[in-house]
């Protein structure tokens, strides 16, 4: 479930919907942090940081990338 939301966040970004993309990655992280799939969790946090940068939310992006 989390991986699907993570993928949808990228699709939303390509459709010029940055707010929706950030919301989708937050949903993804909610589901992924309940698993032990650290590879997918790491990818989702990286995507979240990049999506926040694309949304001009630099302070939040830095906080996410420093986790």
N, C-alpha and C positions, 0 to 999 in steps of 0.2 A: 504494500500500500504506500509506504513511504517513498519507494523508488519511483512509483508512478507519479506522485505529486512533484517529486524532484524534476522529473522529465517535463511535466506540464509547466513548471516554472520557466524552463528554457523556451518552450514553445510560446508562452505568453510574452516573454521578452522579445522574441523575433516578430511577434505581432504588434509590437510597440505598446505593450500593456505592462509597464514596469511595476505599477502598484499590485496588479494581480500576480505578477511573477514573484514578488516578495512575499505575498500572502501564501502562495502555493509552496514556496520553499519552507516557510514557517510550519505549514501543515506537514510537510515531508519530515522535517526535523522532529516534530511531535511523535510521529510514528516510528521513525528510525531510532530515536534514543531509547525506545522500549525494546530494541533488539540488541543483539551482540554483533551486528554486521558493521564492524568498524570501518571497513572500506567505504561502504555507502554513506556512513555518517560523516566521514572525512570529506567525501565528494560533496555532500549536501552543504556542509559548512563553508567549503570553498565556493560553491555556487552562490550561497547566501552573501558572502562577502563581495563577490563580483557583481551580483545583482544590486546590492546596495550602492556600490560605486557607480554603476550605470544609472541609478536613481538619484545621484548626487547627494547621497547620505553618507558622507565620508567618515564622520566620527563613528557612526554605527558600524560601518564596514571595517574600520580599523579594530574596533573592539572584537568583532567576530573573527577577524583574521589572526588576532593575537591569542585566541583560545588555545 
